[in-house]
Amino acid sequence: MKKFAFNPYLPSYEYIPDGEPRVFGERLYIFGSHDKFGGNDFCLNDYVAWSAPIDDLSDWRFEGVIYRKEQDPRSGEKLPLFAPDVIRGSDGRYYLYYSVKDSSVISVAVSNAPAGKYEYYGDVKTPEGRVYGTRPDDHYEFDPAILNDGGRYYLYSGFGFTAKAAGHRCVGVFVRELKADMLTSKGELKILIPRKKFSFFRNGFFEGASIRKIGSLYFLVYPCSNMSGLVYCTSDRPDGGFRYRGRIHSTSDIGINGHRFLSAAYPIGNNHGGIAEVNGKYYIFDHRMTNNTMFSRQGVAEEIQISDDGTIGQVECTSCGLNGGPLPAKGEYPAYIACNLMSRRVLGMRVPFRGAYITQDGEDRECGPDQYISQIENGTVVGFKYFLFDGTESRLCVQVRGFAQGTLLVYDRERKGALLTKIDLHPDQSEWAEFSAPLCKTKGKRALFFKFRGKGKFDMNSFSVR
């Protein structure tokens, strides 16, 4: 690769959640929603696309704005455009499926190239020509996913978090086959996973279905109703017979490494993503929360293993993501690539919605990567995984600012790890300052977990191994 790949995989100023990864030709494209940093709602910006060559998943290229809110006739008030998906049609053109906030209509835009520009094409309709979602008795349409199954096209949609939305009944996730025009349904809708009563103890369907065919199996990925990550079902046909298989990924590491809801390894929020095959390897794409809100989300990705029977083991969150292995334990790394970020314990539990968070200075923009971790206090744990140490002598340096007094304890694992160093901190200013200490000699693949013990609060900009 030309350079190292991190999580988040796009530049730190870019907020692309709900990412659907699609390989077209020799490039991997990411199509997703577009959050506004500091915004007060989901998906406030226009659709943009990013792509990378399939032989170098560190070399991402900005493709620009591919579709604007005002291009949709229902978005005259510039309403947000929710999570999209893109497929190549039998005519060689590319079809972008999306929904406008509160419309309960799946709309379609079309382009001659994967990265656009896209033009409004129409709305998904019944065989009789009526647009779905325009009658009160229509199921609520939301977050479309599209599948090309050997020239037959299946559209998935639905919502399961509430009983009703925008005046329509929520029934879970459903599917219909489309005619060659990519707009008209061939028949009736089929409910695949019915809505279950919301519960933090169930893995029922929430929203954001994503569909792929891998081998002879169909994989339906979706965020579960308790916001504990992306789960999946499989079937031997695209329009029914799906059975629950388990969790693939949680940006809060719930379900892995001993983490549960009240011991989440990262601030909890919604999830949405899908699977991509790139050069014979499989990856799960998801998103994480930043800025102490659910309205500034960023894409992350991890490699997964799929067995012949369709089993996918849950993978943990890492800082190296698409890198193909651990990062070298030398040089400087930005703090925003932290994969674990845990608040201080209260009565033995960690509050999953509060504590330190990743943010940036200034307004929403398309340049200037300057994210950092804010509001680190006594008991905060910041984790980075993984690095490859070569056993040489080195120092660990951190760049911080704020008003605090204490010690950073640095371990090579989250639990029962070896203590690598202690860094005394005493920042007392609003400018970045550096503090360091010798590292114990270590060799091999290791994590770095920073645990603060002391008073006050501070921000962390970067760390380096020298």
Secondary structure as GFF3:
##gff-version 3
##sequence-region A 1 466
A	DSSP	beta_strand	20	24	.	.	.	ID=ss1
A	DSSP	beta_strand	27	31	.	.	.	ID=ss2
A	DSSP	beta_strand	47	53	.	.	.	ID=ss3
A	DSSP	beta_strand	61	67	.	.	.	ID=ss4
A	DSSP	three_ten_helix	69	71	.	.	.	ID=ss5
A	DSSP	beta_strand	85	88	.	.	.	ID=ss6
A	DSSP	beta_strand	94	99	.	.	.	ID=ss7
A	DSSP	beta_strand	106	111	.	.	.	ID=ss8
A	DSSP	beta_strand	119	123	.	.	.	ID=ss9
A	DSSP	beta_strand	145	149	.	.	.	ID=ss10
A	DSSP	beta_strand	152	159	.	.	.	ID=ss11
A	DSSP	beta_strand	164	165	.	.	.	ID=ss12
A	DSSP	beta_strand	168	169	.	.	.	ID=ss13
A	DSSP	beta_strand	172	178	.	.	.	ID=ss14
A	DSSP	beta_strand	190	194	.	.	.	ID=ss15
A	DSSP	beta_strand	210	214	.	.	.	ID=ss16
A	DSSP	beta_strand	217	223	.	.	.	ID=ss17
A	DSSP	beta_strand	230	235	.	.	.	ID=ss18
A	DSSP	beta_strand	243	249	.	.	.	ID=ss19
A	DSSP	three_ten_helix	261	263	.	.	.	ID=ss20
A	DSSP	beta_strand	275	278	.	.	.	ID=ss21
A	DSSP	beta_strand	281	290	.	.	.	ID=ss22
A	DSSP	beta_strand	293	304	.	.	.	ID=ss23
A	DSSP	three_ten_helix	321	323	.	.	.	ID=ss24
A	DSSP	beta_strand	327	328	.	.	.	ID=ss25
A	DSSP	beta_strand	331	334	.	.	.	ID=ss26
A	DSSP	three_ten_helix	335	337	.	.	.	ID=ss27
A	DSSP	beta_strand	340	342	.	.	.	ID=ss28
A	DSSP	beta_strand	345	346	.	.	.	ID=ss29
A	DSSP	beta_strand	349	350	.	.	.	ID=ss30
A	DSSP	beta_strand	357	359	.	.	.	ID=ss31
A	DSSP	beta_strand	372	376	.	.	.	ID=ss32
A	DSSP	beta_strand	381	390	.	.	.	ID=ss33
A	DSSP	beta_strand	394	411	.	.	.	ID=ss34
A	DSSP	beta_strand	419	425	.	.	.	ID=ss35
A	DSSP	beta_strand	428	439	.	.	.	ID=ss36
A	DSSP	beta_strand	443	465	.	.	.	ID=ss37
###
